[in-house]
Amino acid sequence: MREFELIRTLTGRLPAGRSDTRLGTGDDAAVVAPPAGHELVVTTDTLVAGRHFPGDAPAADIGYKAMAVNLSDVAAMGAAPAWATVALTAPALQTDWCEALQSGMLQAIGDAPVDIIGGDTTSGPLSVTVTAFGLLPCGSAVRRSGARPGDRICITGTLGDAALGLQLWQQGVVPDNDTAAQWLRARLHRPQWRDGTAMQGLAHAAIDISDGLASDLTHVLEASGCGARIEADRLPSSTAFDTLCPPDQRHALQLAGGDDYELCIVLPPAHVEPLAAALSCPLTSIGAIRAGAELQIIDAGGRALAARDYRGWDHFAGGN
């Protein structure tokens, strides 16, 4: 199928749109109308074959993850997702594959009112770039720079699942009939982005965990001019992780493993319970913001772990 014929086919499969999408796909650019008193949050992520996903990964999984990681960034700002554009680079345009890619994206969006309003296709090595747009009341963005000494550090969901899923997959030990292994693989390929709007008026700072908790929390500390103390053995874990994780790898996978796309949220102690009640997922307090600039990680015996040993993903340094 030729490029523009495929675009028309994919556009026809999109669900009915938002009322504030004035012009979606089919023109030189889209037109949207943010409501009065709101600001746009904009983020872009590129997923590259062989770097972010295996070249033979199912198209639906690629599409799901490409969309979900961008919606997670929008959520980390406390915004509600509204629009997205998609740019696909591929060696060839195969209708079934492209439809599956789009289906995965729509599955990631789920019931959220998000319109796919345009994008691009071009020939080349396989990669997918999504740009997501969110809305929030003016001046209400939850930034990395708002952490204050005394604030609690909380984590949504569980950590380490995606890193362990990747490790098992790379080792070729993920049997199709193993429930725990399948759970971990799903967490790798189909991360669950969270509802960041629940943080509005409650959180001082936040970041989504894409490169590893220790690395991403350090970004918050540097932006806020603070230090922190976290308890490694309080990090939340899934039953599947507990079942299959080698005990001596637990800290490394949870502190340095990325791709969970959970939210690390910094907020006053009095706001922890209201936020937990507002979220549709577990929220776990793992430590506190402190004066200074050091990230201190403590194990169950009270011993300090070297934070430098848990550096997260670096695209240009070849990994962790």
N, C-alpha and C positions, 0 to 999 in steps of 0.2 A: 504494500500500500504506500502511496506517495504521501509526502509530509502533510499537505493541507487537507487531503482527504481524511487522514488519520486524526488530525486536529478536530475536524468537524465531527467525526465519530465520537471522540472522547468528550467533546463539549456536549454532545447530545445525551451523554450518560450522566451528566452532573445533575444533582437534585435541584429543586426550586431554590432560589436564592434569597438573600436578606433584602429587606425593603430599602436599606441604605446603600445597597450596591446599585449605583445608577447605570453603570455600563460595565459588563464583565468581559468575557472573551469575545474575540471576533473583530476588534478594532486595533488601532496602533497602540492604545494604552487603555487601561481600565479607569473608571471614574467611581469614586466612593465618596460618601457624605458623612463624615464623623459627626455625631451629635454635638450640639452646643455644650460647652463646658468640659469637653473631653480632649485628651491628647492621644496621638498615635504612638504605639510601641512597635518598633520594627526590628526584626532579626533575620539573619541568613545563615544557613549551614549547608555545606556541600558534603555529600557522601560519595566516596570514590571506590570503585571496584578494586579489590585486593588490598585496600587500606582500611575501609570501614565495613566491608562485607565481602564474602567470597564471590568471585565472578560468576559462580553457578548457583548463587542463592536464589530462592524463589522470588519472582518479581513482586508478589504481594507483600512479602516480608520487607523487601527493599523500600517499597512505597510507604509501608506502615512506619518504618523507622525514620525515613527521611522527613515525614510529616511530624511524627511524635516529638522528635528532638527539637524541632522549631517551636512547637506548641509549648514544650517544657520551658524554653527560654522566655516566651511570653508570660507564662505562669509565674516564673521566678521574679518578674517585675510587679506582680500583683495585678496583672491585666487580664481582661477577658479576650480570648482570641476571636478574630472577626474575618480576616481575609488571608489568602495565601496565593502566591504565584509559584509555578514549577518550571524549572529549566532542565531538560533532559538532553544529555549527550550520549549517543549510542552508536555502535558500529553499523547497525541497521535498524529500521523501524518495522517490528513485527507486531501485527495487530493484537494477537492474543496476549503477548507479553506486555504490551503497553496497557491493555485493558486491565490485566492483573495488577500492574503497578498502580494504576489509578484506583482500583478497588481497594488495595491495601491502604492507600492514603485516605480514602473515604472511611475505612474501618477505623483508622487512627483518630479521625475527626469525631466519629461516633455521633452522638446527639448534639454536640456543640454547634452553635450557629456560625459556621465558618464556610465562606464561599471561596472556591478556587477561581480566581478572576483573570488568569492569564499565565504567560510564561514563554518558553522558547524550546525549540528542538534543533539539534545540530548533530553532525556526524563526527564521531571520534571515539576515544576510549570511554567506557561506560562510567558515567557519574550522574548524580541527581542533586540538583540544588533547589532548595525550597526557601522562599522568603515569606515569613509570616508577619501579619499585622495584628496588633491588639489594641484595645481601647481601655482607658482608665480615666477617672476624674482628674482634671488639671491639678498638677502638683502632688499627686498621690503615689507616684511610682515608688515601689520598694527597691531601694538601691543597695549596693554592696557597702556603701560608706556610712551607714547609720548605726552600726553596732556600738554599744556603750558598756563600760564595765558594770558587772552585775546582771547583765542580760543572760538568759538561758539560751543554749544552743540545742535546737531540736531537729530531728530527722523524720521525714515522712516515710512510710513504708518500711522496706528492708534494704540492707546493703550487702554487696558482695555477690548477688545472684548472677548478674551478667558476666562478671569476671570469671566466676567458677564455671558458668555455662560455656564461655569461650574456651577455657582451659580444657574442659572435658571434650569439647567438640574437636579441638586441635589434636587431642590425644586419640581421637577416634573411639571414645568409650561412652557414647551417648546412644544406648539402645532405644529403639522406637517404643518398646513396651515398658520402659522404666519411668514411672510417674514423676519421681523426683528429678531425674535428668531432663525430662521433657519440660517440666516447669522452669528449670534454669535456662534451657535453650530458648523458651518463649520469652523469658525476661531479657535475654540478650537481643533477640531479633524484634521483639514487639514490646518495648518499654512502655509502661503506663504513665503518661504525663498527668500531673495533678492540677487541681483547681486552685490557681493562685489568687483568685479574687477573695478567697476566704481569709487571706492575710491582711486585707485592707483595714486600716485602723488598729491593727494588732501588732504587726511585725515592724522592727526597726531596720532589718536588713535580711537579704536572702540571696541564694545562688542555687542553680540546679547542679547536681552532681554528675558531671559528664566525664571529667578527667580523673576522678578519685577524691574522696572526702578530704584528705590531708591537703592536697593541692588546692582544691576549690575553696575550702575554708580559709586557707592562707590568703587567697585573693580578697576575701572579706576583711580579714585582719589588716592587711596592708592598706586597703582603701579606707578603713575606719581608724587606723592608727591605734590599734588595740592588740592585746594578746589574748590567749585562751587556754583553758585546761579542759581536756576531754578525757573520758574514761573509756578505754578501748573495749572493755568487756560489757559496756552498756549499749554498744552498737546493735541495733535491731537486726535480726536475721530470720530468714524463712525456715520452715521445717525442712524443705528440700536442701537448703544450704547446710543446715545442721547435720543432715543425714549423710551428705556426700563430701563435705569439706574436710580435708586432712587437718587435724588440730593445729599442726605447726604452720599452716598457711592461712589460718583464719584472719589474723591481723593484717597481713599483707593484702589479701583479697578485699577486705572491707575498708581498709584505709587508703589503698593505692589503686584498687581496681575501679575502672570507670564504667560508663555505659548504663548505670542504673537509672539515671535521670530522675532520681528522687530530689526533693527540695531540702536544703539545709537552711533553716529559718532561725533568725536571732530575734528574740523578743523579751519584754519584761516578764519576770516570773508570774505576775498576776494575770498575764495574757495567755499562758500556756493552756490552761483548761478550756477557756472559751474557744481558742483556735482548734484544739483537739475535738471539741464538740461540733465545730463548723465543717471540719474536713470529713471526707468519705473514706479515709484511710487512717491507719494508726499513726500517732505522732509520739516520738520517743525523745525525752530529754537526755542528752549525752554529756553535758558539761556547761561551762559558763565562760562568758567574756571577762577578761581581767585587764588591769592596767599593764603597760609594758608593750612588748612587741613579739613575745615568744609564744609559739604554739607548743604547749606541753601535753604530751600523751601519756597517760598512766594506765598500767595494766592492773589486773585484779589484785596483785600482791603489793600494789603501791609503787612499783618500780617504773621509772621513766623510760619510755621508748624514744629512740632518736627519730624525730620528725623527718629528718633528711632521708631516712631509709624508706620513706613511704611517699616519695614523689610520684605524682600521677603521670598521665599520658602527655607526651610532648611530640607533636607531629614531625618536628624537624630534628629531634634527637634520637629517633628510632624507637620510641616507646617509653616505658617507665624508667 
